[in-house]
Amino acid sequence: MTNASSALPRPATGRLGILTPGLGAVASTFMAGVIATRKGLATPVGSLSQMGSFDDGRKISDVVELADLDDIVFGGWDPISANALEAAETCGVLTPQDIAPLSSELEGVVAMDAVFEQRWVSRLEGHRVKEAGSKFDHALALMSDMEQFQAEQGCDRLVVVWCGSTEAYSEAAECHQSLAAFEDGLKENDPAIAPSQIYAYAALQLGVPFANGAPNLSLDAPWAVELAELRQVPVCGKDFKTGQTLMKTLVAPGLAARSLGIRGWFSTNILGNRDGMVLDAPENFKTKESSKLGVLDSILEPEKNPELYGNIDHVVRINYYPPKGDDKEGWDHIDVFGWMGYPMQIKVDFECKDSILAAPLVLDLALFLDLAQRADMSGVQDWLGFYFKAPQELDGGRVDHDLFHQRDRLLEVLDSTVA
Ligand SMILES: NC(=O)c1ccc[n+]([C@@H]2O[C@H](COP(=O)([O-])OP(=O)(O)OC[C@H]3O[C@@H](n4cnc5c(N)ncnc54)[C@H](O)[C@@H]3O)[C@@H](O)[C@H]2O)c1
């Protein structure tokens, strides 16, 4: 496999700007956690870059050339939230007591006007949006936002992580097949181009790495890979692997390791935050469903093990239930079978906090993409698949969803950047 660094990374000196399209639950929880850690008020639990180690005991943060948390500045765009403080207070993930000592810094992260089109998120009414113009004009406006942010904040480097809502399901169209076709599409307002793709285009054009925390189509199309290679920018997969899918990719490799059979896997989620409200719309749920359904086949390889995994009913549901707020409940009912085909059932009930699980992933992805950029690792970074429900592979290779294989690969590449 390629992608291991051939050059040692340039030092992580100066400030790193982390920009999030979307200032909602995940983005504000991420920002609050970094600020709280800097103040000595929190520990960055769940972040491999801050708390993880190589197998020989070396701590990643001691030996890998990563940006320091003190050097991070935040920015973002949102069509609804005015700033990160308002977002944190509205989404109800963190308690008022935890937000209070961070409030002035969060309030300082003022949302820039978003590139927004309601047809992609039918449940949201956006009012802090960029003026009418072509999609190409909007891309130029985003580039100027980034340049202005970088100059005003004195940043050496930027990274963009999409923390915006999941957009309606769409597949790559004609305009996504090459960079030239995509640019024509931007100028002609092609309806197949969604806002997240305009942010991605603007970032890559400026040589800024981009990660997509949601399942919608953004960088996973030929135009983006072409642009990333042209501008020498690292890109990676999509849709943070957090609650239920994290559990799935922990349990499934264990069952397969013991050659236990699986007949069915029924997964349902109830959640009540804004994300849940957006996903309640069928066209947005379809985007999520296709990313969630993908993981089992690649772990279980039914074509190699038809007797054990050749006949699995895999069903995924998401139910919007406001009283749950950000406390998502993920239920898995797994029908397994053992010796002589005797059936058994496993039930997993994960009462998780969605944004608490996603926030450290935003930090790790931003820091590792920045590392990749400084080590001249451009194009698709398969080693960041560890963080995604839908990883992006090199040259269209087979995607490996096994969390432990993904971790080994991540550590292998991180180690290759160490002097
Ligand atoms: N929390 C998790 O565990 C998890 C896991 C996987 C994926 N995700 C995805 O991460 C994303 C963020 O989740 P969240 O819980 O913070 O959702 P959220 O609804 O709290 O925040 C999303 C924000 O994006 C904004 N937005 C919508 N369209 C936008 C646009 N075009 N430009 C800029 N901003 C826009 C919305 O106004 C909202 O404030 C969602 O797509 C979600 O599906 C979350």
The ligand as an ORCA input file, in Angstrom:
! r2SCAN-3c Opt
* xyz 0 1
  N     -22.970     12.848     16.246
  C     -22.632     11.735     15.675
  O     -22.357     10.754     16.321
  C     -22.563     11.691     14.184
  C     -22.093     10.531     13.597
  C     -22.004     10.471     12.221
  C     -22.359     11.567     11.468
  N     -22.845     12.677     12.050
  C     -23.230     13.769     11.177
  O     -22.585     14.962     11.571
  C     -23.404     16.050     11.152
  C     -23.544     17.027     12.323
  O     -24.305     16.406     13.350
  P     -24.930     17.309     14.497
  O     -25.466     16.391     15.511
  O     -23.973     18.376     14.888
  O     -26.151     17.975     13.719
  P     -26.815     19.400     14.022
  O     -28.118     19.364     13.332
  O     -26.772     19.748     15.466
  O     -25.826     20.426     13.296
  C     -25.734     20.523     11.920
  C     -25.661     21.991     11.582
  O     -25.423     22.114     10.173
  C     -26.097     23.267      9.752
  N     -26.176     23.227      8.295
  C     -27.095     22.613      7.505
  N     -26.819     22.865      6.197
  C     -25.705     23.634      6.179
  C     -24.954     24.235      5.143
  N     -25.281     24.056      3.854
  N     -23.848     24.979      5.470
  C     -23.493     25.150      6.769
  N     -24.190     24.620      7.791
  C     -25.285     23.873      7.491
  C     -27.420     23.238     10.503
  O     -28.001     24.526     10.565
  C     -26.962     22.734     11.867
  O     -26.729     23.788     12.791
  C     -24.735     15.461     10.682
  O     -24.713     15.376      9.275
  C     -24.713     14.081     11.266
  O     -25.470     13.152     10.512
  C     -22.936     12.779     13.403
*
